[in-house]
Amino acid sequence: MLIRWPGRVKPGRYDDLVSTIDVVPTILNAAGIEPPAEMQGLSLLGVAAGEGRPKRDAVFGEIFLHTATDIEKPAVNLTHRWVRAGDWKLIVPVKGKAELYNVKDDPFEKSDLAANRDTEVTRLRERLDGWWRGR
């Protein structure tokens, strides 16, 4: 995500975990509006101004078919879920095996480490499943 606001945002690169759900809270905050408490995203203006780190240690996501068959039941159209926590990213397809990547060492996700990292796969899978149940 890119944020440019001369005089308010500290130039530089930040390696924090951010998500598209952070866009609206950031814009609302920039407009002087407090985001509603139920909004999931975080305002990134403070982080971009050099005032600390975001209060999250993971980001989650899902991928759906573009030809939704039942908009009221999104899980029907699900193809993949994923979690990124620290340097690790776990991708779980609806069909097939989970994939695990160390995105710090392998930013293009070329080397699947799932077969040799059972503990990491289990840990991240539990976090992902907990997030998914909460949706």
N, C-alpha and C positions, 0 to 999 in steps of 0.2 A: 504494500500500500504506500502511496506517495502522498505526503502532506507538505504543502508549501504555503507559508504565511510569513513573509518577511517581518522581522521584529518580534514575532511570537513563537516561531518554531525554530529550534536549534538545528542547523544543517548537519547532515550526517546520515550514516547508515545504522540502523538498529536491528538486532537479531531477535527481537521479541516475537512471540507467537500472537498473530493477529488474524482476524477473520472478517469476512464481508459483513457479518452482523455488527461489526464495530463502526461501519460507515455512518449509519443514521445517528447513533449517540454522539459521535464526533462532530457531525454537522450541527446537531441541536445544541451541543455545548458551545460551539463556535458562534452560534446565533444568540447565546445567552439564555438558552432554554434548558432547564434541567430535564434529562431524559426520564421517562416514567420508570418507576422501580421494577416493574415487570419486564422491562426491555432487557433481553439477554446480553446484548453487546456492551462494550466498554468504550467510553470516550478516550481517544488516544491523544488529545491535545496536551495533557500534562506530560505524558511520556515524550511526545515530540518536542516539548519545550525543555526537556532534560530534567523534569521533576519526578523522577522515579521510574519504576517498571510497572507494566500491567499486572494486575492481580489475578493472573491465571497461569497454570502450568501445563495446560493442554488445550488443544482445539480439536473439534470434531466435525465430521461432515458425512454427507451421504450423496449418492448419485442415483438418479432415477431415469427411467425411460422417458424419452421426449413425447411419446405417444401414450399418455396416461390413460389407463383403462377405467380407473375408478378414483376420482379426485378426493373422495371422502375416505379412502383407505390407501394412503400413500405407500404402505409397505408392499402392496401388490405390485407396484411399479419400481421397486427398489432393485438396483443391480449391485451396489457396493456401499459399504460404510467404512469410515477410516477415522483414525485418531493419530494426532501428532503430539507427543509429550517429550520435551527435551530434544535430544538428538534422534529419537526413534519415531518411526511412522509405521503403523500397522494398517494394512488394507485388507478388508474382509469381504470377499464377493459372496453373493447369495448362493452361488454354485461354485464349487472349487475350493482350493486351499488358500489360507491366509498368507499374505506376503509381509515380510518385515524388512525394513530398510533403516540403516543409520544414515540419515540425510546430511549429517555433518561431513562424514567421510565419503558419502556416495550421493551427492545432491541430485543426480539424474536417475536415481533409483534403478540401477543396473544390476546390483548384486542382492538377490533375495536371501536373507539370513535366517528365515523362519525355521528351516530344518535343524539348525544348530543352536537355536536360542529359545528353547521351550519356555523357560522362566519368563523371559521378556514378552513372548507371545501371550502367555497366560495372563500376565499382569496387565498388559494393554487391552487384551480382549475383555477382561473383567471391567475395566474402566469404560470401554466402548459400550458394552452391554448395559452397564448402569446408566450411561447417558441416554442410550436408545430407549430404555424402559421409561425414562423420565420425560420423554417427548410426547 
